Amino acid sequence: MLNVEVKYKAMKHLIITASLILSALVGFTQTIKKVKVTEVEEYVKNSDHPIVLNCWATWCAPCNEEIPYFMESVKKYSEQKVELVLVSLDFAKSYPTKIAGQINKKHFEATFFWLNETNADYFCPKIDPKWDGTLPSTVYINPATGYRKFFGRPMTDRQIDLEVGRLVGLKK
C-alpha cells in the first residue's frame, strides 16, 4: 500500500511539473506571432513611433550577436518610444519551440514575429527594395519624419547606436 502511495505522489508531482513547463512554453510562444510579409508591412505602416525592424534567424551567429546591441540602443532611446521588432526567418520546423528557446536563452526583448513565407523573391522587396535576403538585415523606420534606412549586413554597437539616434532625430 505504501508503494502505491509513493508512486501516486511521484506521478502527481511529474504531471504538475510537466503542466507548468508546458503552460510556460505555450504562454511564451504566443508572443511570437506567425505573420505574412503583408502583416509586417501593415504593422510598420500603422505605427505611430520609430521602429527598428531586424530580420534574423536562430542559426545566424551575427544576428544573435547584434540583437543585444539593438536592445541596448532601444532602451537608451526609450523616451522616443523606439520599438525593436525582430522578424525571424527560421524554417517552419523551428517555429515556435526553437525560436522561443533561443529568445529565452539569450534574454531577447522585443516584439517578435516569425515570417511564414518561403518565397524570398516576394517577401524581400516588401521589407526593403534593396534587400537580397542576407541576414542579418535591418530597416530603421520613423513614420512621423519619413526617415527610412536599410542595412543588409551585420552592424556594430556603435553603428546601431548612431542609426537609432538618427532615427529619432537626435544625431546627424
C-alpha positions as CSV (number, residue, x, y, z in Angstrom):
1,M,0.0,0.0,0.0
2,L,2.8,2.4,0.9
3,N,4.5,1.7,-2.5
4,V,1.3,2.7,-4.4
5,E,1.1,5.9,-2.4
6,V,4.7,6.8,-3.2
7,K,4.1,6.1,-6.9
8,Y,0.9,8.2,-6.8
9,K,2.7,11.2,-5.3
10,A,5.6,10.9,-7.7
11,M,3.2,10.7,-10.7
12,K,1.2,13.7,-9.4
13,H,4.5,15.7,-9.0
14,L,5.5,14.7,-12.5
15,I,2.2,15.8,-14.0
16,I,2.2,19.1,-12.2
17,T,5.8,19.9,-13.3
18,A,5.1,18.9,-16.9
19,S,1.9,21.1,-16.9
20,L,3.8,24.1,-15.5
21,I,6.6,23.7,-18.1
22,L,4.1,23.3,-20.9
23,S,1.9,26.2,-19.9
24,A,5.0,28.4,-19.6
25,L,6.2,27.4,-23.1
26,V,2.8,27.8,-24.6
27,G,2.3,31.2,-22.9
28,F,5.6,32.4,-24.2
29,T,5.3,31.1,-27.7
30,Q,2.1,33.1,-28.1
31,T,4.3,36.2,-28.1
32,I,6.0,35.1,-31.3
33,K,3.3,35.9,-33.9
34,K,3.2,34.0,-37.1
35,V,2.9,36.5,-39.9
36,K,2.9,37.0,-43.6
37,V,5.0,39.8,-45.0
38,T,1.9,41.9,-45.7
39,E,1.2,41.8,-42.0
40,V,4.7,43.1,-41.3
41,E,4.1,45.9,-43.8
42,E,0.8,46.8,-42.1
43,Y,2.3,46.8,-38.7
44,V,5.0,49.2,-39.8
45,K,2.5,51.4,-41.8
46,N,0.2,51.7,-38.8
47,S,2.9,52.5,-36.3
48,D,3.0,55.9,-34.7
49,H,6.5,55.6,-33.3
50,P,10.0,54.8,-34.6
51,I,10.8,51.1,-35.4
52,V,14.0,49.2,-35.7
53,L,12.9,46.1,-37.8
54,N,15.6,43.4,-37.8
55,C,15.4,40.2,-39.8
56,W,17.3,37.4,-38.1
57,A,17.4,33.6,-37.5
58,T,18.4,31.4,-34.6
59,W,21.1,29.8,-36.7
60,C,22.7,33.1,-37.7
61,A,25.6,33.9,-35.4
62,P,26.0,37.6,-36.5
63,C,22.2,38.0,-35.9
64,N,22.4,36.7,-32.4
65,E,25.5,38.8,-31.7
66,E,24.0,42.1,-32.7
67,I,20.5,41.8,-31.1
68,P,21.7,42.8,-27.6
69,Y,23.2,46.0,-29.2
70,F,19.7,46.8,-30.6
71,M,18.1,46.1,-27.3
72,E,20.6,48.4,-25.5
73,S,20.1,51.3,-28.0
74,V,16.3,51.0,-28.0
75,K,16.4,51.2,-24.2
76,K,18.7,54.2,-24.4
77,Y,16.1,56.0,-26.6
78,S,13.0,54.7,-24.7
79,E,11.7,58.3,-24.2
80,Q,11.3,58.4,-28.0
81,K,9.3,55.2,-27.9
82,V,11.6,53.3,-30.3
83,E,10.4,49.7,-30.8
84,L,12.6,46.8,-31.7
85,V,10.8,44.3,-34.0
86,L,12.6,41.0,-34.6
87,V,11.4,39.1,-37.6
88,S,12.6,35.5,-37.5
89,L,13.3,33.9,-40.9
90,D,13.8,30.5,-39.3
91,F,12.5,27.4,-41.0
92,A,9.0,26.2,-40.2
93,K,10.2,23.3,-38.1
94,S,11.8,25.9,-35.7
95,Y,8.5,27.7,-35.0
96,P,7.7,28.2,-32.2
97,T,9.8,26.0,-29.9
98,K,13.4,26.5,-31.2
99,I,12.8,30.3,-31.7
100,A,11.3,30.6,-28.2
101,G,14.1,28.6,-26.7
102,Q,16.7,31.0,-28.3
103,I,14.8,34.1,-27.2
104,N,14.7,32.8,-23.6
105,K,18.3,31.6,-23.6
106,K,19.6,34.9,-24.9
107,H,17.1,37.0,-22.9
108,F,16.0,38.9,-26.0
109,E,13.4,41.6,-25.5
110,A,11.4,42.9,-28.5
111,T,8.2,42.4,-30.5
112,F,8.6,39.0,-32.1
113,F,7.3,37.9,-35.5
114,W,8.0,34.7,-37.4
115,L,7.7,35.2,-41.1
116,N,5.6,32.4,-42.5
117,E,6.9,32.8,-46.1
118,T,9.2,30.8,-48.3
119,N,9.4,32.9,-51.5
120,A,12.3,35.4,-50.8
121,D,11.8,37.0,-54.3
122,Y,8.3,38.0,-53.0
123,F,8.9,39.0,-49.4
124,C,12.4,40.6,-49.5
125,P,11.5,43.6,-51.6
126,K,8.4,44.2,-49.5
127,I,10.7,44.6,-46.4
128,D,13.0,46.8,-48.5
129,P,13.6,47.0,-52.2
130,K,17.4,46.7,-51.7
131,W,17.2,43.5,-49.6
132,D,18.6,40.4,-51.2
133,G,17.8,38.1,-48.3
134,T,21.1,38.5,-46.5
135,L,20.9,38.0,-42.7
136,P,21.0,40.0,-40.6
137,S,19.3,42.9,-42.2
138,T,17.8,45.9,-40.6
139,V,15.4,48.7,-41.5
140,Y,15.1,51.9,-39.4
141,I,11.7,53.5,-39.9
142,N,10.2,56.6,-38.4
143,P,6.7,57.2,-39.8
144,A,6.5,60.7,-38.2
145,T,9.6,62.0,-40.0
146,G,9.6,59.8,-43.1
147,Y,13.1,58.5,-42.1
148,R,13.9,55.1,-43.6
149,K,17.3,53.5,-43.9
150,F,18.2,49.9,-44.7
151,F,21.3,47.9,-43.8
152,G,21.8,44.4,-45.4
153,R,24.7,43.4,-43.2
154,P,25.7,42.9,-39.5
155,M,26.2,46.1,-37.5
156,T,28.4,47.0,-34.6
157,D,27.2,48.5,-31.3
158,R,28.4,52.0,-32.4
159,Q,26.7,51.8,-35.8
160,I,23.5,50.7,-34.2
161,D,23.5,53.5,-31.6
162,L,24.3,56.1,-34.3
163,E,21.5,54.9,-36.5
164,V,18.9,54.8,-33.7
165,G,20.0,58.3,-32.8
166,R,19.4,59.3,-36.4
167,L,16.1,57.5,-36.4
168,V,14.8,59.7,-33.6
169,G,16.4,62.8,-34.9
170,L,18.9,63.3,-32.1
171,K,22.1,62.6,-34.1
172,K,23.3,63.5,-37.6
